[in-house]
């Protein structure tokens, strides 16, 4: 029994192995897109714009935004609530892959098995690191009846 692999066969095997390697590793962009975000409900400008309305009760504001960081009361008994949130997020994602191969040949006396030597290797590594800081300050002023009179907000990302 005689098995031979020619140059074309070695080329096809090499091409197949390299294509598997290149399609199985993620690029840095793919890592960035796959980074997790916090799944809990974040306090955002969108929530303030959508949920907070003039005339809301303090209980309703707490159910939407939670407890304020600062509560003050003016000389007429009107409360002002301040929500001051600062968040820093760190994410890192890494992927590494490698492949190696080898083949040998031989035979026993009286038969011939011809298989050329084949060897190779390939390694690849990619990753992404993200650090974000964001702030959100919300100021809500209530009237004497404990209803939202005015509110304002400021957000930044860097």
TIVOSE-64241 format. One record per residue (C-alpha): chain; residue in three letters; x, y negated, z negated. Coordinates in steps of 0.25 Angstrom, whole numbers, plus 5000, padded with zeros to 4 digits. Example, Ala and Ser with C-alpha at 12.3 -4.5 7.8 and 13.67 -1.06 7.14 Angstrom:
{cadena = A | residuo = ALA | c1 = 5049 | c2 = 5018 | c3 = 4969}
{cadena = A | residuo = SER | c1 = 5055 | c2 = 5004 | c3 = 4971}
This chain:
{cadena = A | residuo = UNK | c1 = 5000 | c2 = 5000 | c3 = 5000}
{cadena = A | residuo = UNK | c1 = 5006 | c2 = 4987 | c3 = 5004}
{cadena = A | residuo = UNK | c1 = 5001 | c2 = 4973 | c3 = 4999}
{cadena = A | residuo = UNK | c1 = 5007 | c2 = 4961 | c3 = 5004}
{cadena = A | residuo = UNK | c1 = 5003 | c2 = 4946 | c3 = 5002}
{cadena = A | residuo = UNK | c1 = 5009 | c2 = 4937 | c3 = 5012}
{cadena = A | residuo = UNK | c1 = 5012 | c2 = 4922 | c3 = 5012}
{cadena = A | residuo = UNK | c1 = 4997 | c2 = 4919 | c3 = 5015}
{cadena = A | residuo = UNK | c1 = 4992 | c2 = 4927 | c3 = 5004}
{cadena = A | residuo = UNK | c1 = 5001 | c2 = 4921 | c3 = 4994}
{cadena = A | residuo = UNK | c1 = 4997 | c2 = 4907 | c3 = 4999}
{cadena = A | residuo = UNK | c1 = 4982 | c2 = 4911 | c3 = 4997}
{cadena = A | residuo = UNK | c1 = 4984 | c2 = 4916 | c3 = 4983}
{cadena = A | residuo = UNK | c1 = 4992 | c2 = 4903 | c3 = 4979}
{cadena = A | residuo = UNK | c1 = 4981 | c2 = 4894 | c3 = 4986}
{cadena = A | residuo = UNK | c1 = 4970 | c2 = 4902 | c3 = 4978}
{cadena = A | residuo = UNK | c1 = 4977 | c2 = 4901 | c3 = 4965}
{cadena = A | residuo = UNK | c1 = 4981 | c2 = 4886 | c3 = 4966}
{cadena = A | residuo = UNK | c1 = 4966 | c2 = 4883 | c3 = 4970}
{cadena = A | residuo = UNK | c1 = 4961 | c2 = 4890 | c3 = 4958}
{cadena = A | residuo = UNK | c1 = 4971 | c2 = 4881 | c3 = 4949}
{cadena = A | residuo = UNK | c1 = 4967 | c2 = 4868 | c3 = 4956}
{cadena = A | residuo = UNK | c1 = 4952 | c2 = 4870 | c3 = 4954}
{cadena = A | residuo = UNK | c1 = 4952 | c2 = 4875 | c3 = 4940}
{cadena = A | residuo = UNK | c1 = 4960 | c2 = 4863 | c3 = 4934}
{cadena = A | residuo = UNK | c1 = 4953 | c2 = 4850 | c3 = 4931}
{cadena = A | residuo = UNK | c1 = 4958 | c2 = 4837 | c3 = 4935}
{cadena = A | residuo = UNK | c1 = 4960 | c2 = 4825 | c3 = 4925}
{cadena = A | residuo = UNK | c1 = 4948 | c2 = 4819 | c3 = 4931}
{cadena = A | residuo = UNK | c1 = 4940 | c2 = 4831 | c3 = 4929}
{cadena = A | residuo = UNK | c1 = 4945 | c2 = 4832 | c3 = 4914}
{cadena = A | residuo = UNK | c1 = 4940 | c2 = 4818 | c3 = 4912}
{cadena = A | residuo = UNK | c1 = 4926 | c2 = 4820 | c3 = 4917}
{cadena = A | residuo = UNK | c1 = 4925 | c2 = 4833 | c3 = 4909}
{cadena = A | residuo = UNK | c1 = 4929 | c2 = 4826 | c3 = 4896}
{cadena = A | residuo = UNK | c1 = 4918 | c2 = 4826 | c3 = 4885}
{cadena = A | residuo = UNK | c1 = 4910 | c2 = 4814 | c3 = 4880}
{cadena = A | residuo = UNK | c1 = 4903 | c2 = 4814 | c3 = 4867}
{cadena = A | residuo = UNK | c1 = 4890 | c2 = 4821 | c3 = 4868}
{cadena = A | residuo = UNK | c1 = 4883 | c2 = 4814 | c3 = 4856}
{cadena = A | residuo = UNK | c1 = 4875 | c2 = 4801 | c3 = 4859}
{cadena = A | residuo = UNK | c1 = 4885 | c2 = 4790 | c3 = 4860}
{cadena = A | residuo = UNK | c1 = 4881 | c2 = 4776 | c3 = 4856}
{cadena = A | residuo = UNK | c1 = 4881 | c2 = 4768 | c3 = 4869}
{cadena = A | residuo = UNK | c1 = 4877 | c2 = 4755 | c3 = 4875}
{cadena = A | residuo = UNK | c1 = 4867 | c2 = 4763 | c3 = 4883}
{cadena = A | residuo = UNK | c1 = 4860 | c2 = 4768 | c3 = 4871}
{cadena = A | residuo = UNK | c1 = 4860 | c2 = 4754 | c3 = 4865}
{cadena = A | residuo = UNK | c1 = 4854 | c2 = 4748 | c3 = 4878}
{cadena = A | residuo = UNK | c1 = 4844 | c2 = 4760 | c3 = 4879}
{cadena = A | residuo = UNK | c1 = 4839 | c2 = 4762 | c3 = 4865}
{cadena = A | residuo = UNK | c1 = 4841 | c2 = 4749 | c3 = 4857}
{cadena = A | residuo = UNK | c1 = 4829 | c2 = 4740 | c3 = 4859}
{cadena = A | residuo = UNK | c1 = 4824 | c2 = 4727 | c3 = 4852}
{cadena = A | residuo = UNK | c1 = 4814 | c2 = 4730 | c3 = 4841}
{cadena = A | residuo = UNK | c1 = 4820 | c2 = 4744 | c3 = 4838}
{cadena = A | residuo = UNK | c1 = 4820 | c2 = 4748 | c3 = 4823}
{cadena = A | residuo = UNK | c1 = 4833 | c2 = 4751 | c3 = 4815}
{cadena = A | residuo = UNK | c1 = 4829 | c2 = 4765 | c3 = 4814}
{cadena = A | residuo = UNK | c1 = 4828 | c2 = 4766 | c3 = 4829}
{cadena = A | residuo = UNK | c1 = 4841 | c2 = 4760 | c3 = 4831}
{cadena = A | residuo = UNK | c1 = 4848 | c2 = 4770 | c3 = 4822}
{cadena = A | residuo = UNK | c1 = 4841 | c2 = 4781 | c3 = 4829}
{cadena = A | residuo = UNK | c1 = 4848 | c2 = 4776 | c3 = 4842}
{cadena = A | residuo = UNK | c1 = 4861 | c2 = 4771 | c3 = 4838}
{cadena = A | residuo = UNK | c1 = 4863 | c2 = 4777 | c3 = 4824}
{cadena = A | residuo = UNK | c1 = 4868 | c2 = 4769 | c3 = 4812}
{cadena = A | residuo = UNK | c1 = 4875 | c2 = 4756 | c3 = 4814}
{cadena = A | residuo = UNK | c1 = 4889 | c2 = 4753 | c3 = 4810}
{cadena = A | residuo = UNK | c1 = 4886 | c2 = 4739 | c3 = 4804}
{cadena = A | residuo = UNK | c1 = 4873 | c2 = 4734 | c3 = 4798}
{cadena = A | residuo = UNK | c1 = 4872 | c2 = 4719 | c3 = 4794}
{cadena = A | residuo = UNK | c1 = 4860 | c2 = 4711 | c3 = 4789}
{cadena = A | residuo = UNK | c1 = 4859 | c2 = 4696 | c3 = 4791}
{cadena = A | residuo = UNK | c1 = 4853 | c2 = 4686 | c3 = 4781}
{cadena = A | residuo = UNK | c1 = 4839 | c2 = 4688 | c3 = 4787}
{cadena = A | residuo = UNK | c1 = 4839 | c2 = 4703 | c3 = 4785}
{cadena = A | residuo = UNK | c1 = 4841 | c2 = 4707 | c3 = 4799}
{cadena = A | residuo = UNK | c1 = 4851 | c2 = 4719 | c3 = 4802}
{cadena = A | residuo = UNK | c1 = 4862 | c2 = 4720 | c3 = 4812}
{cadena = A | residuo = UNK | c1 = 4867 | c2 = 4733 | c3 = 4816}
{cadena = A | residuo = UNK | c1 = 4881 | c2 = 4735 | c3 = 4822}
{cadena = A | residuo = UNK | c1 = 4885 | c2 = 4748 | c3 = 4829}
{cadena = A | residuo = UNK | c1 = 4900 | c2 = 4748 | c3 = 4832}
{cadena = A | residuo = UNK | c1 = 4905 | c2 = 4761 | c3 = 4839}
{cadena = A | residuo = UNK | c1 = 4919 | c2 = 4764 | c3 = 4844}
{cadena = A | residuo = UNK | c1 = 4923 | c2 = 4777 | c3 = 4850}
{cadena = A | residuo = UNK | c1 = 4936 | c2 = 4783 | c3 = 4856}
{cadena = A | residuo = UNK | c1 = 4935 | c2 = 4795 | c3 = 4864}
{cadena = A | residuo = UNK | c1 = 4947 | c2 = 4804 | c3 = 4867}
{cadena = A | residuo = UNK | c1 = 4945 | c2 = 4815 | c3 = 4877}
{cadena = A | residuo = UNK | c1 = 4956 | c2 = 4825 | c3 = 4883}
{cadena = A | residuo = UNK | c1 = 4954 | c2 = 4836 | c3 = 4893}
{cadena = A | residuo = UNK | c1 = 4965 | c2 = 4845 | c3 = 4899}
{cadena = A | residuo = UNK | c1 = 4966 | c2 = 4856 | c3 = 4908}
{cadena = A | residuo = UNK | c1 = 4978 | c2 = 4865 | c3 = 4912}
{cadena = A | residuo = UNK | c1 = 4979 | c2 = 4877 | c3 = 4921}
{cadena = A | residuo = UNK | c1 = 4989 | c2 = 4885 | c3 = 4927}
{cadena = A | residuo = UNK | c1 = 4991 | c2 = 4898 | c3 = 4935}
{cadena = A | residuo = UNK | c1 = 5002 | c2 = 4907 | c3 = 4938}
{cadena = A | residuo = UNK | c1 = 5003 | c2 = 4920 | c3 = 4947}
{cadena = A | residuo = UNK | c1 = 5013 | c2 = 4930 | c3 = 4951}
{cadena = A | residuo = UNK | c1 = 5013 | c2 = 4943 | c3 = 4959}
{cadena = A | residuo = UNK | c1 = 5024 | c2 = 4953 | c3 = 4961}
{cadena = A | residuo = UNK | c1 = 5026 | c2 = 4965 | c3 = 4970}
{cadena = A | residuo = UNK | c1 = 5032 | c2 = 4979 | c3 = 4970}
{cadena = A | residuo = UNK | c1 = 5030 | c2 = 4993 | c3 = 4975}
{cadena = A | residuo = UNK | c1 = 5033 | c2 = 5007 | c3 = 4972}
{cadena = A | residuo = UNK | c1 = 5042 | c2 = 5016 | c3 = 4980}
{cadena = A | residuo = UNK | c1 = 5035 | c2 = 5021 | c3 = 4992}
{cadena = A | residuo = UNK | c1 = 5024 | c2 = 5010 | c3 = 4993}
{cadena = A | residuo = UNK | c1 = 5026 | c2 = 4995 | c3 = 4995}
{cadena = A | residuo = UNK | c1 = 5019 | c2 = 4984 | c3 = 4988}
{cadena = A | residuo = UNK | c1 = 5023 | c2 = 4971 | c3 = 4993}
{cadena = A | residuo = UNK | c1 = 5018 | c2 = 4959 | c3 = 4986}
{cadena = A | residuo = UNK | c1 = 5027 | c2 = 4946 | c3 = 4986}
{cadena = A | residuo = UNK | c1 = 5030 | c2 = 4939 | c3 = 4973}
{cadena = A | residuo = UNK | c1 = 5020 | c2 = 4928 | c3 = 4970}
{cadena = A | residuo = UNK | c1 = 5020 | c2 = 4918 | c3 = 4959}
{cadena = A | residuo = UNK | c1 = 5016 | c2 = 4904 | c3 = 4956}
{cadena = A | residuo = UNK | c1 = 5010 | c2 = 4895 | c3 = 4945}
{cadena = A | residuo = UNK | c1 = 5002 | c2 = 4882 | c3 = 4944}
{cadena = A | residuo = UNK | c1 = 4999 | c2 = 4873 | c3 = 4932}
{cadena = A | residuo = UNK | c1 = 4990 | c2 = 4861 | c3 = 4931}
{cadena = A | residuo = UNK | c1 = 4985 | c2 = 4852 | c3 = 4920}
{cadena = A | residuo = UNK | c1 = 4976 | c2 = 4840 | c3 = 4919}
{cadena = A | residuo = UNK | c1 = 4968 | c2 = 4832 | c3 = 4909}
{cadena = A | residuo = UNK | c1 = 4962 | c2 = 4820 | c3 = 4905}
{cadena = A | residuo = UNK | c1 = 4962 | c2 = 4811 | c3 = 4892}
{cadena = A | residuo = UNK | c1 = 4952 | c2 = 4800 | c3 = 4889}
{cadena = A | residuo = UNK | c1 = 4951 | c2 = 4790 | c3 = 4878}
{cadena = A | residuo = UNK | c1 = 4939 | c2 = 4780 | c3 = 4877}
{cadena = A | residuo = UNK | c1 = 4936 | c2 = 4769 | c3 = 4867}
{cadena = A | residuo = UNK | c1 = 4922 | c2 = 4763 | c3 = 4867}
{cadena = A | residuo = UNK | c1 = 4915 | c2 = 4753 | c3 = 4858}
{cadena = A | residuo = UNK | c1 = 4900 | c2 = 4750 | c3 = 4856}
{cadena = A | residuo = UNK | c1 = 4895 | c2 = 4739 | c3 = 4847}
{cadena = A | residuo = UNK | c1 = 4880 | c2 = 4737 | c3 = 4845}
{cadena = A | residuo = UNK | c1 = 4873 | c2 = 4726 | c3 = 4837}
{cadena = A | residuo = UNK | c1 = 4858 | c2 = 4727 | c3 = 4833}
{cadena = A | residuo = UNK | c1 = 4851 | c2 = 4716 | c3 = 4826}
{cadena = A | residuo = UNK | c1 = 4838 | c2 = 4719 | c3 = 4819}
{cadena = A | residuo = UNK | c1 = 4827 | c2 = 4710 | c3 = 4815}
{cadena = A | residuo = UNK | c1 = 4821 | c2 = 4708 | c3 = 4801}
{cadena = A | residuo = UNK | c1 = 4811 | c2 = 4720 | c3 = 4805}
{cadena = A | residuo = UNK | c1 = 4823 | c2 = 4730 | c3 = 4808}
{cadena = A | residuo = UNK | c1 = 4821 | c2 = 4730 | c3 = 4823}
{cadena = A | residuo = UNK | c1 = 4831 | c2 = 4727 | c3 = 4833}
{cadena = A | residuo = UNK | c1 = 4832 | c2 = 4712 | c3 = 4837}
{cadena = A | residuo = UNK | c1 = 4844 | c2 = 4712 | c3 = 4846}
{cadena = A | residuo = UNK | c1 = 4856 | c2 = 4721 | c3 = 4849}
{cadena = A | residuo = UNK | c1 = 4869 | c2 = 4720 | c3 = 4857}
{cadena = A | residuo = UNK | c1 = 4880 | c2 = 4730 | c3 = 4860}
{cadena = A | residuo = UNK | c1 = 4894 | c2 = 4730 | c3 = 4866}
{cadena = A | residuo = UNK | c1 = 4902 | c2 = 4742 | c3 = 4872}
{cadena = A | residuo = UNK | c1 = 4916 | c2 = 4744 | c3 = 4877}
{cadena = A | residuo = UNK | c1 = 4924 | c2 = 4755 | c3 = 4882}
{cadena = A | residuo = UNK | c1 = 4939 | c2 = 4756 | c3 = 4884}
